[in-house]
Amino acid sequence: MTQAVPAPPTTSVVVVSRGRPSGVRRTLLSLRQQDHPALECVVVADASGLAAIRDLPFFSRLKTVEFDVPNISAARNRGLDLAAGDVIAFIDDDAVAEPTWIRRLAAPFADTKVQAATGFVRGRNGISWQWKAMKVDGLGQDHPMEVPAQASFHHPQGGRATKTVGTNAAFRRQALVQLGGFDPAFHFFLDETDLNMRLAAAGMVTAVVPDAVVHHQYSASPRRARDRTPRDLSQIGASLACFLRLHCAETDQQAARDRARAEQRRRLLAHVVAGGLEPRDVHRLLDGFDAGFVQGSERALRSDMWDAPGPPAFRAMPVPTALRCFCAGYPFERSKLHNQARAVAEAGGVATVLLLSPSVRYMQVSFSDEGIWWHRGGTFGRVSRDGPHFRLRSFRRAAEVERLRVAKFRQ
């Protein structure tokens, strides 16, 4: 007799957005496609972000609050005020989620030991992994983890915490209440890492779920250009100072600061070599890092933490539709395939369009403003970036391979 799979817990997804109206709209279109049966979405955004989503057909099912302070921890805590799910998840406004993301990320919470969970993140090309599994220590240093293909549970060990990446993370609401949410001292950078260290100090278990997948674009912001060229390192320096004060022995803090500064310098020099920065920019940006570190050394810690008010009633998103389509064709058939996919997407379904040219073009995946998944590549080209550069195969075979590759994420 087969055992029934427990229903995933009620889940709230909090999306913080500032200065990215088109991005937050795409994020929400991807959340509309989620196959989780009890999901609510909380949007904490500036006026432009809220204006951009007001015409979405499911806008009335969203919980929204206007917030225009450049402090991601304070914004997340504001979202927690409204989030009523037993599990609370987070995704960035320059990311979109595979339709099975939140159901898979929330599933481990059926085990009462689990207090946090994180998934894997694909980068800008929609194929390569930007983030997998990491531990983090009291110096703020990441350490890669080897994890199985299925969800795995990890206890804190040796002063290290399992790191939840900010654009693909979930926490049991009860754990967030116990720990006071996010520390507003972390305006940007290491905000969720500080929470991870507090989870570890409390002996809480974190799940890593490789099949809970998010695509992350690294959109432009006041801190970085679209190609990730830094524009300002002051908040990185400030948050590092806060983190070291909280989690690093005082005798080790100066060495940790110097190591982090050297890493930033190496990163800046790589951008100089690539042509994104000029040599004088290196000194300016490092001066900003130094000034931020001094500011963070004096900043109040864990003041005005989240006090867990009773949230409004759970407001579920519309029941997910079972509509699915996978349309494959040549680039000259784009218009016809687009029309087929758009009808499914407008009905709240999951639409995937594959355009294959007779070439060795690498596969690229994107998610459009209409809520359509676009896959573009060559019949003979590589998908995985460590795969062969050339594969002799028919159009039909290439299309079937790609359909099967994405099927488990878009069932």
C-alpha positions as CSV (number, residue, x, y, z in Angstrom):
1,M,0.0,0.0,0.0
2,T,1.5,3.3,-1.1
3,Q,1.9,6.0,1.5
4,A,0.1,9.3,0.8
5,V,2.4,12.3,0.1
6,P,1.7,15.0,2.7
7,A,0.3,18.2,1.4
8,P,2.8,21.1,1.4
9,P,2.2,23.6,4.1
10,T,0.5,26.9,3.5
11,T,3.2,29.1,2.1
12,S,3.7,32.9,1.7
13,V,6.2,34.2,-0.9
14,V,7.6,37.7,-0.1
15,V,8.9,39.7,-3.0
16,V,10.8,42.9,-2.3
17,S,11.2,45.3,-5.2
18,R,12.7,48.8,-5.5
19,G,13.4,50.5,-8.9
20,R,12.6,47.4,-11.0
21,P,8.9,47.7,-12.1
22,S,9.2,45.4,-15.1
23,G,11.2,42.9,-13.1
24,V,8.7,42.5,-10.2
25,R,6.0,42.0,-12.8
26,R,7.8,39.1,-14.4
27,T,8.5,37.6,-11.0
28,L,4.8,37.6,-10.2
29,L,3.9,36.1,-13.5
30,S,6.2,33.2,-12.7
31,L,4.6,32.9,-9.2
32,R,1.1,32.8,-10.8
33,Q,2.2,29.5,-12.5
34,Q,3.2,27.8,-9.3
35,D,1.6,24.4,-8.7
36,H,1.5,24.8,-4.9
37,P,-2.1,24.4,-3.8
38,A,-2.0,26.9,-0.9
39,L,0.2,29.9,-1.9
40,E,-0.1,33.6,-1.1
41,C,2.2,36.4,-2.5
42,V,3.2,39.4,-0.6
43,V,4.7,42.3,-2.5
44,V,6.8,45.0,-0.8
45,A,7.6,47.6,-3.4
46,D,8.0,51.2,-4.2
47,A,5.3,53.2,-6.0
48,S,6.6,52.4,-9.5
49,G,6.6,48.7,-8.7
50,L,3.1,48.7,-7.4
51,A,1.9,50.7,-10.4
52,A,3.5,48.1,-12.8
53,I,1.5,45.2,-11.3
54,R,-1.8,46.8,-10.8
55,D,-3.3,45.6,-14.1
56,L,-2.3,41.9,-13.5
57,P,-5.5,39.9,-13.5
58,F,-4.7,38.4,-10.1
59,F,-3.7,41.7,-8.5
60,S,-6.7,41.5,-6.1
61,R,-5.2,38.2,-4.7
62,L,-1.9,39.8,-3.8
63,K,-1.0,41.4,-0.5
64,T,0.9,44.6,-1.2
65,V,2.5,47.3,0.8
66,E,4.4,50.4,-0.4
67,F,7.9,50.7,0.9
68,D,10.7,52.8,-0.6
69,V,13.6,52.6,1.9
70,P,16.9,51.1,0.6
71,N,17.1,48.5,3.4
72,I,16.3,44.9,2.3
73,S,16.1,43.6,5.8
74,A,13.5,46.2,6.9
75,A,11.6,45.6,3.7
76,R,11.5,41.8,4.3
77,N,10.3,42.4,7.9
78,R,7.6,44.6,6.5
79,G,6.6,41.7,4.3
80,L,6.6,39.3,7.3
81,D,4.0,41.6,8.9
82,L,1.5,40.5,6.1
83,A,2.7,36.9,5.5
84,A,0.3,34.4,7.1
85,G,1.7,31.1,5.7
86,D,3.2,28.4,8.0
87,V,6.3,28.7,5.7
88,I,7.6,32.0,4.4
89,A,9.7,32.1,1.2
90,F,11.7,34.8,-0.5
91,I,12.5,35.5,-4.2
92,D,14.2,38.6,-5.7
93,D,12.6,41.0,-8.2
94,D,15.2,40.1,-10.8
95,A,14.4,36.4,-10.6
96,V,11.7,34.0,-11.9
97,A,10.8,30.6,-10.6
98,E,10.2,27.3,-12.3
99,P,6.5,26.3,-11.8
100,T,7.3,23.5,-9.4
101,W,9.7,25.8,-7.3
102,I,7.7,26.6,-4.2
103,R,5.9,23.3,-3.8
104,R,9.3,21.5,-3.8
105,L,10.9,24.1,-1.5
106,A,8.1,23.9,1.0
107,A,7.8,20.1,1.0
108,P,10.6,19.4,3.5
109,F,8.8,21.4,6.1
110,A,6.4,18.4,6.5
111,D,9.3,17.1,8.7
112,T,9.0,19.1,12.0
113,K,12.8,19.2,12.3
114,V,13.2,21.4,9.3
115,Q,13.2,25.2,10.0
116,A,14.7,26.5,6.7
117,A,15.2,25.4,3.1
118,T,17.0,26.6,0.0
119,G,17.2,25.5,-3.6
120,F,19.4,25.9,-6.7
121,V,19.7,29.0,-8.9
122,R,20.4,29.2,-12.6
123,G,22.2,32.3,-14.0
124,R,21.4,34.6,-16.9
125,N,21.6,32.1,-19.7
126,G,18.9,30.0,-18.0
127,I,21.2,26.9,-18.1
128,S,24.4,27.3,-16.0
129,W,24.2,27.1,-12.2
130,Q,24.8,30.4,-10.5
131,W,24.3,28.9,-7.0
132,K,24.2,25.4,-5.6
133,A,24.8,24.4,-2.0
134,M,27.1,26.2,0.5
135,K,28.0,26.3,4.1
136,V,29.1,29.7,5.6
137,D,31.3,30.4,8.6
138,G,31.6,33.2,11.1
139,L,33.9,35.1,8.8
140,G,31.2,35.3,6.2
141,Q,33.2,32.9,3.9
142,D,31.3,30.4,1.8
143,H,32.3,26.7,1.5
144,P,30.8,24.5,-1.2
145,M,28.8,21.5,-0.1
146,E,28.2,18.2,-1.9
147,V,24.6,17.2,-1.7
148,P,22.5,14.4,-3.2
149,A,20.1,15.1,-6.1
150,Q,17.1,14.8,-3.8
151,A,16.3,17.0,-0.8
152,S,18.7,16.6,2.1
153,F,18.7,17.8,5.7
154,H,21.7,19.5,7.3
155,H,22.4,20.1,11.0
156,P,24.8,23.0,12.0
157,Q,28.3,21.7,12.5
158,G,31.7,23.2,13.4
159,G,30.5,26.7,13.7
160,R,29.2,26.7,10.1
161,A,25.6,27.2,8.9
162,T,23.9,25.9,5.8
163,K,23.5,29.0,3.6
164,T,20.1,29.9,2.1
165,V,20.6,32.1,-1.0
166,G,18.4,35.2,-0.7
167,T,16.5,34.7,-4.0
168,N,15.6,31.0,-3.2
169,A,15.0,30.6,0.5
170,A,12.2,29.6,2.9
171,F,11.8,29.6,6.6
172,R,9.2,28.2,9.0
173,R,7.2,31.1,10.4
174,Q,7.7,29.9,13.9
175,A,11.5,30.0,13.5
176,L,11.3,33.6,12.2
177,V,9.2,34.6,15.2
178,Q,11.7,33.0,17.6
179,L,14.7,34.7,15.9
180,G,13.0,38.1,15.3
181,G,13.2,38.1,11.5
182,F,15.9,40.0,9.6
183,D,18.3,42.4,11.3
184,P,17.8,45.9,9.8
185,A,21.5,46.7,10.5
186,F,22.1,44.7,7.3
187,H,20.8,47.1,4.6
188,F,22.2,44.9,1.8
189,F,24.5,41.9,1.8
190,L,24.9,39.1,4.3
191,D,21.3,39.8,5.5
192,E,20.1,36.2,5.1
193,T,23.5,34.9,6.1
194,D,23.2,36.6,9.5
195,L,19.8,34.8,9.9
196,N,21.5,31.5,8.8
197,M,24.1,31.9,11.6
198,R,21.3,32.6,14.2
199,L,19.4,29.5,12.9
200,A,22.6,27.4,13.4
201,A,23.3,28.8,16.8
202,A,19.8,27.7,17.8
203,G,20.6,24.2,16.4
204,M,18.0,24.4,13.7
205,V,18.0,22.1,10.6
206,T,18.1,23.4,7.0
207,A,17.0,21.5,3.9
208,V,18.8,21.8,0.5
209,V,16.4,21.0,-2.4
210,P,18.2,20.9,-5.7
211,D,15.0,20.6,-7.8
212,A,13.5,23.8,-6.3
213,V,14.9,26.0,-9.1
214,V,14.9,29.8,-9.6
215,H,16.4,31.7,-12.5
216,H,18.3,34.9,-11.4
217,Q,19.3,37.7,-13.7
218,Y,21.4,40.1,-11.6
219,S,19.6,43.2,-12.8
220,A,21.2,46.7,-12.5
221,S,20.9,48.6,-9.3
222,P,22.7,51.5,-7.6
223,R,25.3,49.0,-6.4
224,R,26.1,47.3,-9.7
225,A,25.6,47.4,-13.4
226,R,23.7,44.7,-15.3
227,D,27.0,42.9,-16.0
228,R,27.7,42.9,-12.3
229,T,30.3,45.6,-12.5
230,P,30.3,47.3,-9.1
231,R,29.2,50.8,-8.7
232,D,29.3,51.1,-4.9
233,L,30.8,48.9,-2.2
234,S,29.9,50.9,0.8
235,Q,27.0,48.7,2.0
236,I,29.1,45.6,1.4
237,G,31.7,47.0,3.8
238,A,29.0,48.1,6.3
239,S,27.2,44.8,6.4
240,L,30.5,42.9,6.7
241,A,31.4,45.0,9.7
242,C,28.0,44.2,11.3
243,F,28.4,40.5,10.5
244,L,31.9,40.2,12.0
245,R,30.8,42.0,15.2
246,L,28.0,39.5,15.6
247,H,29.6,36.2,14.5
248,C,33.4,36.5,14.5
249,A,35.8,36.6,17.5
250,E,37.1,40.1,18.1
251,T,40.7,38.9,17.6
252,D,39.9,37.6,14.1
253,Q,37.9,40.6,12.8
254,Q,40.7,42.7,11.4
255,A,42.1,39.7,9.4
256,A,38.7,38.8,8.1
257,R,38.1,42.4,7.0
258,D,41.5,42.5,5.3
259,R,40.8,39.2,3.5
260,A,37.4,40.5,2.3
261,R,38.9,43.8,1.1
262,A,41.6,41.9,-0.9
263,E,38.9,39.7,-2.5
264,Q,37.0,42.9,-3.5
265,R,40.2,44.3,-5.0
266,R,40.8,41.2,-7.0
267,R,37.2,41.3,-8.3
268,L,37.6,45.0,-9.3
269,L,40.8,44.3,-11.1
270,A,39.1,41.6,-13.1
271,H,36.5,44.1,-14.2
272,V,39.3,46.5,-15.2
273,V,40.9,43.8,-17.3
274,A,37.5,43.1,-18.9
275,G,37.0,46.8,-19.7
276,G,34.2,47.5,-17.3
277,L,36.1,49.7,-14.9
278,E,39.0,52.1,-15.1
279,P,42.0,51.9,-12.7
280,R,40.9,55.0,-10.9
281,D,37.5,53.3,-10.2
282,V,39.3,50.7,-8.1
283,H,40.5,53.3,-5.6
284,R,37.1,55.0,-5.4
285,L,35.2,51.8,-4.9
286,L,37.6,50.5,-2.2
287,D,37.4,53.9,-0.4
288,G,33.7,53.3,-0.4
289,F,34.2,49.8,1.1
290,D,36.5,51.3,3.8
291,A,34.0,54.1,4.7
292,G,31.2,51.6,4.8
293,F,33.1,49.3,7.1
294,V,33.7,52.2,9.5
295,Q,30.0,53.0,9.4
296,G,29.0,49.4,10.0
297,S,31.4,49.2,13.0
298,E,29.3,51.9,14.6
299,R,25.8,50.9,13.5
300,A,23.3,49.7,16.0
301,L,22.8,45.9,15.8
302,R,19.5,44.1,16.1
303,S,17.5,47.2,16.9
304,D,13.9,47.4,15.8
305,M,13.8,43.7,15.0
306,W,10.5,42.2,13.6
307,D,8.1,41.7,16.5
308,A,5.8,39.2,14.8
309,P,2.4,40.9,14.8
310,G,-0.7,38.8,13.9
311,P,-0.9,38.9,10.1
312,P,-4.0,39.4,8.0
313,A,-5.8,36.3,7.0
314,F,-4.1,34.0,4.4
315,R,-5.0,35.2,0.9
316,A,-4.5,32.3,-1.5
317,M,-3.5,32.9,-5.1
318,P,-5.9,31.6,-7.8
319,V,-6.1,27.8,-8.1
320,P,-3.3,26.8,-10.6
321,T,-4.6,25.7,-14.0
322,A,-3.5,22.4,-15.4
323,L,-2.9,24.0,-18.9
324,R,0.6,23.1,-20.3
325,C,2.1,23.4,-23.7
326,F,5.5,22.7,-25.2
327,C,5.8,24.1,-28.7
328,A,8.9,23.4,-30.8
329,G,9.8,24.8,-34.2
330,Y,12.2,26.7,-36.4
331,P,12.9,30.5,-35.8
332,F,10.8,31.4,-38.9
333,E,7.8,29.8,-37.1
334,R,8.2,32.1,-34.1
335,S,4.9,34.0,-34.7
336,K,2.7,30.9,-34.9
337,L,4.3,29.3,-31.9
338,H,4.1,32.6,-29.9
339,N,0.3,32.8,-30.6
340,Q,-0.2,29.2,-29.3
341,A,1.9,29.8,-26.2
342,R,0.3,33.2,-25.4
343,A,-3.2,31.7,-25.2
344,V,-2.0,29.2,-22.6
345,A,0.0,31.9,-20.6
346,E,-3.0,34.3,-20.6
347,A,-5.1,31.5,-19.1
348,G,-2.6,31.1,-16.3
349,G,-0.9,28.0,-17.7
350,V,2.7,27.1,-18.3
351,A,3.8,27.7,-21.9
352,T,7.2,26.8,-23.3
353,V,8.4,27.6,-26.8
354,L,11.5,26.0,-28.2
355,L,13.1,27.6,-31.3
356,L,15.8,25.5,-32.9
357,S,18.0,26.7,-35.7
358,P,20.2,24.3,-37.8
359,S,23.3,25.5,-36.0
360,V,25.6,24.8,-33.0
361,R,24.2,27.7,-31.0
362,Y,24.2,27.2,-27.2
363,M,20.8,26.8,-25.6
364,Q,19.5,29.9,-23.8
365,V,16.4,30.1,-21.6
366,S,14.4,33.2,-20.7
367,F,11.0,34.2,-19.3
368,S,9.1,36.9,-21.1
369,D,6.9,39.8,-20.0
370,E,3.9,37.7,-21.2
371,G,4.8,34.8,-18.9
372,I,6.2,32.5,-21.6
373,W,9.3,30.4,-21.3
374,W,11.5,30.8,-24.4
375,H,14.2,28.3,-25.2
376,R,16.5,29.2,-28.1
377,G,19.4,27.1,-29.4
378,G,20.9,25.1,-32.3
379,T,19.9,21.6,-33.2
380,F,23.5,20.5,-33.0
381,G,24.6,22.8,-30.1
382,R,25.2,22.2,-26.4
383,V,22.8,22.6,-23.6
384,S,24.9,22.0,-20.5
385,R,27.9,24.2,-20.7
386,D,30.2,21.2,-19.9
387,G,28.6,19.1,-22.7
388,P,30.0,18.5,-26.2
389,H,30.1,21.5,-28.5
390,F,28.5,19.5,-31.4
391,R,26.0,16.7,-31.5
392,L,24.8,15.2,-34.7
393,R,21.0,14.7,-34.3
394,S,17.7,15.5,-36.0
395,F,15.4,18.4,-35.1
396,R,12.9,16.0,-33.7
397,R,15.5,14.3,-31.5
398,A,16.9,17.7,-30.2
399,A,13.4,18.9,-29.4
400,E,12.5,15.7,-27.5
401,V,15.7,15.9,-25.5
402,E,14.9,19.5,-24.4
403,R,11.3,18.6,-23.7
404,L,12.3,15.8,-21.4
405,R,15.0,18.0,-19.7
406,V,12.5,20.6,-18.6
407,A,9.5,18.3,-18.0
408,K,10.2,17.7,-14.3
409,F,10.2,21.4,-13.6
410,R,7.1,22.2,-15.6
411,Q,4.8,19.2,-15.1
